[in-house]
Amino acid sequence: MPIDKIVPDVAAAVAGVKDGDTIMISGFGFAGVPNDLIHGVLDSGAKDLTVISNNAGTGTEGLAALIGSGRVTRIICSYPRSKGSDLFDARYAAGEIDLELVPQGTLSERMRAAGAGVAGFYTPTGVGTDLAEGKEVRNFDGRDYVLELPLRADLALVQAYKADRWGNLIYRKAARNFGPVMAMAADLTVVQVREIVPLGEMDPEAIVTPSIFVDRVVHIDNDREWDI
Amino acid sequence: MSSAVSSAGTATESGAGFTKLTRLQIARRAAEMIPDGSFVNLGIGIPTLAANVMPEGKEIVLHSENGILGVGPGPAEADRDRDLINASKEYVTLRPGGSFFVHSDAFAMIRGGHLDLALLGAFQVAGNGDLANWTTGDRRFPPGVGGAMDLAAGAKGIWVLTDHVTKKGEPKIVNACSLPLTAPGVVKRIFTDIAVIDVTEGGLVVREMVPGLTLEQLQTMTEPPLTLAEDWRELVVA
């Protein structure tokens, strides 16, 4: 049986998402955000979601729309407030969404740890600050480090540039950002790509996310401008 | 009397006899002092502007925490690429020799101690080098730590670029930060719109002041005691 992870549409790509799920969403600013997949989750009706993403959405579409819908009860991110993050800001001010603020490097390393089977790690980032409160601090070679635990998700939504039917991925420029670590850290990794290429066409030396980390691929043809 | 215009474009310190630098001039002065060959991260705010005014003749490699080494200046509007933005979510270019990588590698560079220098913004800096730049504690303005704590803990050197006082005229260089810390004791040098100040074990040392500013005036806008470097110079930027 040939392996074929390509699914026909967004609904098939996000099939199985359910209430209470934890969802990783790739992207940094407007680069690399899987907007079509996010709207797929929105259309699915799933609620009580926890979102893990660097930002909390801007404008009126994509992550901002998901948060604005009231379906996200908790967000784990490093930088929620940006120009245009009004939908998040309002829910946060009203106490309608829980925020776990995580330093950006700790955020990506916690995902990497989850994907790599690492149970936890000590980092100097955040030592002596409010974000290390309640966490174990240990001294190694005269320097304090704080214990950080892995971060997993039920579902990762990732945007990449090209994929093949096995799910090998390459990304484009700074749109790579969190994609590769999120793909490793979720039970189900779903990727939207601008191009699907035949198996064997990608340079094996250049593949960034190997197929083993990917479960579903959907080709999104209309590369439209989003209000994000 | 000089016209004394602040970065916000409003007249300040009227009659004080000195002119504040613009945000771009603060960035330019810091950029001039970056050692040749350095790998440097530019934080959100004034530091980001430095990418557009890097000194000619030096090869300095700019790192952006969203996965870029070799960040170049902003492109012409027609050349914008929505997959190529910096940590401030602004369009940038890539220099020859530049590379892209995953976020966890971007932070391995930071947390692994590979970066020579990070230029960061600040809400407050204390005389001992404590930095506060991620939250005001006001729920109307959600906090945003981004990569600041990683950079503060991981880069070999931290320079802060900031206005010298708040919009209300309160000192941003303080005896002790009243806002939550980003990291304790990390700031090595402070570039403001009126001075360049080194954080040393012996206290704050003024290296440069804008023309017309006196140490006494600067002290009234700065909480910790200042000493003037013997070889201090006027802070003049193109």
Contacts between the chains, C-beta under 8 A, distances in Angstrom:
chain1	res1	chain2	res2	distance
A	28	B	66	4.2
A	28	B	67	7.9
A	28	B	85	7.7
A	28	B	87	8.0
A	28	B	89	7.8
A	28	B	103	7.4
A	29	B	66	7.4
A	29	B	85	5.4
A	29	B	89	3.4
A	30	B	82	6.3
A	30	B	85	7.1
A	30	B	89	6.7
A	31	B	66	7.2
A	31	B	82	6.3
A	31	B	83	5.3
A	31	B	84	7.5
A	31	B	85	5.2
A	32	B	83	7.2
A	54	B	103	8.0
A	56	B	142	7.7
A	78	B	144	7.3
A	78	B	145	5.6
A	78	B	146	5.2
A	78	B	147	7.2
A	79	B	144	4.2
A	79	B	145	6.9
A	79	B	146	4.2
A	80	B	142	4.8
A	80	B	143	7.8
A	80	B	144	6.2
A	81	B	141	6.5
A	81	B	142	4.3
A	81	B	143	7.4
A	81	B	144	4.7
A	82	B	89	6.9
A	82	B	144	7.7
A	85	B	142	7.6
A	88	B	142	7.0
A	89	B	140	7.7
A	89	B	141	7.9
A	89	B	142	6.0
A	92	B	139	7.1
A	92	B	142	4.9
A	93	B	139	5.7
A	93	B	140	5.5
A	99	B	142	6.8
A	99	B	143	7.9
A	101	B	143	5.7
A	101	B	144	7.7
A	101	B	145	5.6
A	102	B	145	7.6
A	103	B	145	5.3
A	103	B	146	7.8
A	103	B	147	7.0
A	103	B	148	7.5
A	103	B	149	4.1
A	103	B	150	5.3
A	104	B	65	6.2
A	104	B	103	7.5
A	104	B	107	6.7
A	104	B	145	7.2
A	104	B	146	5.3
A	104	B	147	4.2
A	104	B	150	6.1
A	105	B	65	7.6
A	105	B	104	7.9
A	105	B	106	7.9
A	105	B	107	3.2
A	105	B	110	5.9
A	105	B	111	5.3
A	105	B	147	6.2
A	105	B	149	7.9
A	105	B	150	3.5
A	105	B	154	7.5
A	106	B	149	7.8
A	106	B	150	7.1
A	108	B	102	7.7
A	108	B	103	4.1
A	108	B	104	4.3
A	108	B	106	7.7
A	108	B	107	5.5
A	109	B	104	5.8
A	109	B	107	6.4
A	109	B	111	7.6
A	111	B	104	7.4
A	112	B	104	4.5
A	123	B	111	6.3
A	123	B	153	7.7
A	124	B	111	7.2
A	124	B	153	4.3
A	124	B	154	6.9
A	125	B	111	6.2
A	125	B	149	4.9
A	125	B	150	4.7
A	125	B	153	4.6
A	125	B	154	6.9
A	126	B	149	5.0
A	126	B	153	7.3
A	127	B	153	6.8
A	127	B	183	7.6
A	128	B	181	6.2
A	128	B	183	6.7
A	128	B	184	4.5
A	129	B	149	6.4
A	129	B	180	6.5
A	129	B	181	5.1
A	129	B	182	6.6
A	129	B	183	6.8
A	130	B	135	7.9
A	130	B	180	4.7
A	130	B	181	7.7
A	131	B	145	6.7
A	131	B	149	6.7
A	171	B	100	7.5
A	172	B	83	4.6
A	173	B	68	7.9
A	173	B	81	6.6
A	173	B	83	4.1
A	173	B	84	4.6
A	173	B	94	7.4
A	173	B	100	5.6
A	174	B	64	7.2
A	174	B	66	5.1
A	174	B	67	5.5
A	174	B	68	5.4
A	174	B	83	6.1
A	174	B	84	5.5
A	174	B	85	5.8
A	174	B	86	7.9
A	174	B	100	6.2
A	175	B	83	4.1
A	176	B	67	5.5
A	176	B	100	5.6
A	176	B	101	7.1
A	176	B	102	6.0
A	176	B	103	8.0
A	177	B	66	5.0
A	177	B	67	5.4
A	177	B	102	7.4
A	177	B	103	5.1
A	178	B	102	7.6
A	178	B	103	4.9
A	179	B	102	7.4
A	180	B	102	4.2
A	180	B	103	7.9
A	180	B	104	7.7
A	181	B	102	6.1
A	181	B	103	6.2
A	181	B	104	5.0
A	208	B	102	7.3
